[in-house]
Amino acid sequence: SAAHAQKEGRGGGGGGGGIKNRSCTAATNAEVPVPWSRFSAWLECVCVVTFDLELGQAIELVYPHDVKLTEKEKTSICYLSFPDSYSGCLGDTQFSFRLRQSVGRSSSWFGHEDAYNRDAPVTLQKEHAHFHGYVYFRQVKDASVKRGYFQKSLVVVSRLPFGNLFHSLLQVIAPEYFEKHEPCLETVCNEIDQWPAPVPGQTLNLPVMGVVMQVQIPPKVETSGGSPVKQPQTEVPTIFYYDTVLIDLHVIRCFQSVLIHMQMLWELMLLGEPVVVMAPSPTVSSETVLALVSAIAPLRYCGDYRPYFTIHDSEFKEYTTRTQAPPNVILGVTNPFFIKTFHCWPHIIRLGDLKMSGDLPKQVKVKKLAKLKTLDTKTGIYTAYKTFLHKDKSFIKRLLKGIQKKRPSEVQSAILRRHLLEQTESFILPLERYLESLMPPQRSMSPWKTPPQIRSFSQDEFMKTLEQAGPQLTLKGDWTGLYRRFFRSPNFDSWYRLRHREMTQKVECLHLEAICAADLLTWNKDKSEVEIVDLILKLREKLVTRKHQLPVKEELLEKLEQSIQTIISSLPEDLQTLLHRQ
């Protein structure tokens, strides 16, 4: 489970020095170093957004200076980096947002993302079409400012959904930046430019401003044992941190007032239903949306989601049109104006402030959408949705009793996460078993024929398997109806495409292994030169295209290479010369 970063001994503003205009060693071309290539493996840029009396919210600074943001992206970052006027956030506030990248933008990660995304869990993969923004906003009274308040945000922009890491990073650097300004930011960015690239499964030490953040990104396939990583001895303070999903440990805080409706919320996420979260602040809004998205892990939520959404967003008109059904998106909003705008949406969650006192939180009620009209609408879930499965009342009682007994929120969150994880895995397991049955049998792999095909997915055939291989849960209800609805959701489409691609690779891998294990020299004895050359060319092509993509044992590939060389040496010299040139 994720452990929220411990802010220990922040250290001074130094650590790493302000090295300007430095190129990195990692590069796409060995002879020409690419500036900021290590930095861009983690971040797109760091922005400072301020309030200008004439311009309103404006970007004061982007670092590195040569980062290219489009005007549309800059405008979106400006509006998403400040709480709206209804939130009344004084002091320091942290929240996050997600915005669509401009069409035609190329990635600045210099080709590393394929390797990273191949090994990372789907919920932690780098995004190709969206940016994540992590905000540290400060608003304090300041008589020297004409408006009467100092208002500024430090924003980390990344393609990575590492909420824990980047919010922890901001807690270290933002207070220093507000005091020391640009030189401090330059130092920090140069330090980040020294970080090792994110690699799933490895423990990485990330030094910044006299603190080391120790990070372990979980691999796609969980390693056996799961023993905790030992902290190395170091002279500087360490922030020990695990990032497993999009948000921190205290997911219970987001759901405490809706615990009796967790079954409904889980189903809405599983089915990719349109949901609006109306919250009193961007912090509550963004934490709740990200908690909802992560509720169906390890399944990836494949609709759009916006942890913090404003009326200035470029997609505002797209999402509020009433000429068509609402899109598959979760929107987190704070402006009461949205109550009127979204009253026709099918599912609306109205939340109050998140408080973690020992008192039993009042559970919000499910209400009819028709009651969502006035700006002072009470907290509640406004929907006509009826769950396919019944509530797990004993589990809800366990969590509510934990609140009464003042059980630590980390423990409560771990209990809730485990429950949601088991429910999702139980739902997916019958689908996984059915997919396995679609794979061609290994005995059908012939080195002399093209790989056999994977059978097509049949919903009706799958439904027939549920009696023997249905979800291993005590929850009663209409499982068949839930699966049929799931098949129409974007989450199923994305899951099936990914799994089909992985299955295709597995077939290719098994076929390549069959070729590697085949007795090519015996096959070669009664074949014509044309057939032999054709085989050699096909094998070489397969080796080149598949060698780096498929997990085939190195010794098998070496054996195949030796067999090819032996066959070539048996051919006439002119053919040998020709094949060696290939």
N, C-alpha and C positions, 0 to 999 in steps of 0.2 A: 504494500500500500504506500501511497505517497506520504511523505513526512514534510510538513510545512517548514520552510527554511527558518533556522534559528538565527536571529540577528545578534551576533556576538561581536564585541569589540570592533567597531567599524574601521578603525585605523584612520590615518590621516588622508589627505587628498592626493597623495603621491602614487607610489607603486607603479612603476613602468615608465615614467618619464614622458614628456611631450614630444615624441619623435614625429616630425612633420614630413608629409609627402613620402612615406616609406612604402616600398613595394614589398609584397610577400613572397615567400619561397614557393608556395603552392601556385601552380599556373597551368594553363591549358597548353602552353608552348614552353618547352624546357629552356629555350633560349631567351624568351621575352617574358619576364615576370609580370603577372597581372596585379595591379594595385588593388588592395582591399579584398583579395579573393578569400582569405580566411575569415575576415569580418563578414563577408556576404554569405558564408556558409551558415551563419547564425542570424544575422540581421540584414534587412534591406537598408535601413537608415535610422537615425535618431532625429526627431524633430522637436523644435521648441515652438509652442503656440502661445501667443500672448493676446491681450485684448487692446486693440487700438481704438481710441475714441472716434476717429474718423472712419476707419475701415471695419471696425468690429473685430471678430476673431481673425487673426492673421498669423501666418507662419513667419517667425522671426529668424529662424535658423534651421538649416538641414545639414546634417553631417553624416558621412563625408560630403564635401561641397560639390563633388562631381556626380552625385546621384541624380538620376533623371526621373523626376516625378511629373506626371502630366498635370495640367491645370485642374482637370476634373478630380484627380486624386488629391491634389493639394487642398482643394475646396472641401472635399469630403473629410479629410483629416482635420481641417480647421474646425468644422462644426461638430465632429464626433469627439473632439478632445476636451470639450468643455461641458459640464453639466448644464442642462437648460435652466432658465431662470426660476422654474418652479421647484427645483431641487433644494435650493438654499444651502448648498454645501459650504461650510466654513471650515478653515483649517486645511488638512491634507486629505485628499480623496483618491482612491485607486479604483480603476475599473478597466474594462477592455471593450474593444469593438472589432468588427470584421467588415471589410469593404471589398467590393468587386474591383479587380484590376482593370485598367483600360484595355480595350481590344488591341491586339497586335503587339502588346508589350512582351519583350523577350526576358527570360530569366537571367538573373545576374549571378547564378550560383555555379557557373563555369562547369556544367556537366556532372556535378557530383550527386544531383538529386536522385537520379535513377538508382545508383548504388544504395543511397540512404533509404529511399522509399521501398526498395526491394527487401531490405532487412528489418524495417520498422513496422510496428503494429499499424493497422489501417487507421486507427484513431489518432496516431501521432505522425502521420506522413506529412511531408511538405506540400503545401498547396500550390497549384499551378495557376488558379484563376482568382484567388483572393489573398488579401493581406490581412494579418492580424495586427491590431494596434493595442498596446498596453500603456495605460495613461497614469501619470502621477500628477494630479492637479492640486495647486496650492492657491487658496483664497484667504487672505488675511487683511485686516484693516491697515491702511498706510496713508497717513496724512499728506505725504509728499506726492501722492498720485492724485491727479485732478478728480478722478472717479471716486476716490476715497478708499479703494481696495487694490492690493497687489493681486493680480490674477494671471497665472501662467501655468502651462502644462508641459511636462517633459514626456515625450511619447517615443516608445520603442516600436518600430515597425518591422515585422518579420513575416515570413511565409510559414513559420513553424508554430503549431498550437501549444506552446509550452507556457501555460499560464503561471505555474509555480515559479519557474526559473526567471521569467522576465519581470514579474511583479517583485520578486526578491531582489533582482538586479536594480530595479528602480528605487527600492527602499534604501539601497546602499548609495546610489549615485545622485538621486534627485536632491536630497537636502544639501549635499556638497555643491551641486550645480547652482542652486538658487543663491548660494553665497559667493561662488567663485566664477560663475559664468563660463564663457566659451573655452578658455584654456583647460578647465577641468574636463569638459566634454571631449576635447581633443585627446587628452591623456587617456580617458576611458576608452575611446574608440580605438586608439593605438594598442591598448592592452587587449581588447577583444580581438583585434587583428592578429594577436599571437596565440589565440586559443586553438586547440586541436579541433578538427572537424567533428561534428556530431556523429557518433558511430553507435548504433544500437548494440546493447550487450556489454559495452565497455564502461569502465568507471573513468570519468574525465575530471581533471582538476582545472577549474577555470578561475584564474586570479584576476581580481579587479580591486583597485584602491585599497590595497593592504588586506584584503579578505580573499579567501579561496572558497569558491562554490564548488562542491563536489557533486557531480551529476552522474546518474546512471539512467540512460534511456533503455527501457526494457526491449529485448529482441522480439521479433515476430513470434517465434516459437519459444515458450518459456523454458529456460534451462532447468534441469533437474536439481532438486535440493532447495533452491531459493534461499540460500543462507545470506545473511546481511553482509554487505561489503565492509571490510575493516577500514577504518580511517587511518591514513598514513600519518606518521609523525611529521609535523610541519611547524615552523616557527611563527607562521601567521595564522590568525583566527580562521576557522573553517565554517562555512555554511554547509551542512550536510543535507542533501536534498535528493528525493526521488521524484521523477515526473512520470506518472502512470497514465493519467488522462488529462483532460483539458483544465481542470481546476484543482484547488487544494483539498486538504483532508476534510474540511468542515462542511461537507455536502449536507449534513443533517440540518445545518442552519438554514439552508435554502428551502428545505422541505418540511420544516417543523410544523408549520401551520396547515399543511395539506397531507399529513401522514396517512390519514384515513382514506385518501384518494390516490395513493401511490400506484395501485393497480390500474386505475384509469390513466394516469399520466404515463405509465410505462407503455400501455397499449397505444396511446396517442403518438408517442415517439416511435414505437415499432412500426406503425402504419404511416408515418410521415405526414400526419395531419397538420393543417395550418393552425398555428397557435399564437396568440398575442399575450405577452406577460406585461401587465401594467404595474409598475413598481414606483416607490417613493423616491428612488435615487438611482443613478447609473450603476452604483456598486451592487445594489440589490438586483437590478435588472440584469446586469451582465453575469453575475454569479448564478442566478437562477436559470438563465437560458443555457449556460454552459453545463450546469448540473443536469438539466433536462436532456441535453444532447448526449451526455456521457451515461445516461441511465440505461441505455441499451448496449453498452460495451459488453463484449468485444465486437459486437456488430457496429458497423459504421453508420451514423446518421447521414443520409445522402441528400436530404433536402437542403435548402439554403437556411442559414440561421444568422441572425444579427443580434449579438448580445446587448448592443445599445443602438437604437434607431431614432432618428430625428426627422422632423418635417422638412429639413433641408437636404435630406439624403437624395442622391440622384435617382434612386429606385422608388422614391415616394409615390409618384404617380402610377408606376407599374404595379405596386402592391396595394394601392387604394382604389383602383378602378372598380366600378360596380357592374361593368358590362360582362364580366366573366367570373368564374369561381375563383376564390382566393388561391394563390399558389402554395406549393409545399414549402412553407417557410415558418420559422419561429422568430418572432420579433420581440425584442425587449424595449419598452418605451417608458418614459416618465412624464411626458406632457399630457395633462388631462384632456387636451384637445382630441387625443386619439380615441377617447371613449365614443365620441360621435362618429369619428372617421371609420372605426373598426366595428361598429355595433352589429354589422351584418356578417362578421366572421363567425365560424362555427364554434370556436373554443377560445375563451378569454379567461385568463387567470389574473385576478386583481389582488395584489399583495400589499400588506402594510410593512412597517419597519421590521427587520430581522433582529430579534433579541434572543440572547441565549441565557436567560435567567433560569433558575431552578423551578420556576412555576410551570405548571402544565399549560402549554400554549393552547389558546382557543383554536379549535379546528374549524377552518372555513367550510361553508356549505356549498353544495352544488345548486346553482340557481338557473332559472330560465333566462334565455338571452333577451327576452322581451323586457326584463327588468333593468337591463343595462342602458340607461338613457341619460341620467343626470351626472354632472361632474363630481358629485359627492357619493358616487356609487360605492357601496360597502365592499369590503374584501370578500372574495368568494371565487368559485369557478363557475363561469357562465357557459353552459353547454347543454345540448340535448343528447349527448353521447351516452350510450348504454354499453357497459363493458361486456365483452364476450366471456370473461372469466370472473369468478366470484372473488371477493376480497379474502386475503389471508388474515383473518381476525386475530389469530394467536400471535402472528408476527407484529401486527400493529400494536397490540397490547404490550408486547415485549418492549417496543421502542418507547411508547408513552410511559411505561413504568420506569424505564431508564431515565427519562427526563425528570420524573418525580423524585427518583433516588439520586439525582445529580450525577449520573454516570458521565464521565468525561466525553466531550463532543467527539474527540478522535475515535473513541470506542464505538459510540453511537453511529458515527459515519461509516466505520469499518463494517459494522453489522448490516447497515442499510446497503452498502455497496456489495457485500457478499450476497445478500438476498437478491438484489437486482441482477448480479452477474449469473447466479445459479439459475434464475428464471429465464434469462436470455439464452444461456447455454442449453438449458433443457428444451427450449423452443427450437433452437437451431439443430440440435443433435439428430432428430429424425430426418431433417433435410440433408444433413451430412451423410447419414447412413444410406439414404436413397441415392445420393450422388455417387457414392462408392459403387453401388450396384450398376451404375451406368458405364463404369470404366470397363474397357475390354479386358478379358482375362490375360494374365501374363503369358500363358502358354501359347496365346495367339500371336505373340511377337515373333516375327520371322525376320532374320537379317537380310533376306533376299527379296522382301516385299515392302511396300510402303506401310507406315504404321496404321493399325486398325482405327476405326472411327469411334468416338464416344457416342453412346446412345442419347437421343433427344430427351429432354425433361418433359414428363407428362404429369400435369397436375392431378388428373384422375387416378393415374397409377400410384402417385405418391399418397393420395388420400387412402387408398386401399392398404397401404403399409402401416397406417397409424394404429390399427387395432393391435398389431403385434409389437410395433416399435414406436409407440407414441411417447410424448413427453413424460419423463419420470418425475412427475410432481404430484403433490396431493391436491393441488388446486382443481376444483371442479368447474365445468362450464363448457361453452361451445368452442372447443379447440378447432374443430373443422371449419367453423365460420371465421375464426381468427386467421387461420392459414389462408383461406380463400381471399380474405380482404388483404392480407399481407402480399399475396401474389400480384395485387394491383398497385402496390406501393413502389416508390423509387428506391426504397431500401432493399427490397427483394431484387429488383433489376440490377442494382449495383453489386450486391452480394453474389448473385448468380454469374454475372460477367466475370468478376474477379476469380471465383472458384472454377469456372469453366476454363479460364486462361491458365490457372494453376494445374488443372487436370490435363490440359493439352500439353503443357510442359512436362508433366510426369510421364505421359505416353511417349513423348519424344525422348525423354531420358531413358526409359525402359528399352526403347527401340535401339538407342545408341549403345546401351549396355549389351544388348543381344548381338549387335554388330561386333562390338569389342571382344565378346566371348566366342565368336564364331571362328571356325577353322578355315580361314581364307585361303591358306596354301593348298589344302586338299581340294577346295572348290575350284581353284585356279588351274588344276592339272588338265582338264579336258575342255578348256574354254579358248575361244579365238582371241587374237590380239586385240581386236576391236572391242570385244566384251570386257577384256581385262582392263584396257585403258579407260573404258566408260566407267567401270567399277571404281578405279582409282580416283578419277575426277570427282565422282559422286561422294566417295568417302572423304576426300579432302575438303570438299565444300561443306559436308556435314560437320567435320571436325572444326573448321574455321568458324562457322556460324553458331555452333552449339557449344563449343568447348568452354567459352567464358560465361554462358548463360545457364547451363545446366549443372547440377551437382553430381557429376559423374566422377568416380574414383580416378585419381591421377594415374595409378598403375595400369588400369584398363585402357586409358587413352594412350599410354606409352606402348602397351602391347600392340594396340591397333596401328600406331605409327611404325613400329618395327615390322609388322606384317606387311604394311604398304611398301616399305623400303625393300623388303625381301622379294616381294612380287615384282617391283620395278627392276631389281637387279637380274631377274630371270628373263627380261625382255631384251630384244636386240638393242645395240648401242645407240642407234639413232633415236629410238623411242625413249630410251633412258635419258638421253640428253634433253629431248623435248619435255619430258615430264619433270626433270629437275629444274627446268626454267619456269615451270608453272608456278 
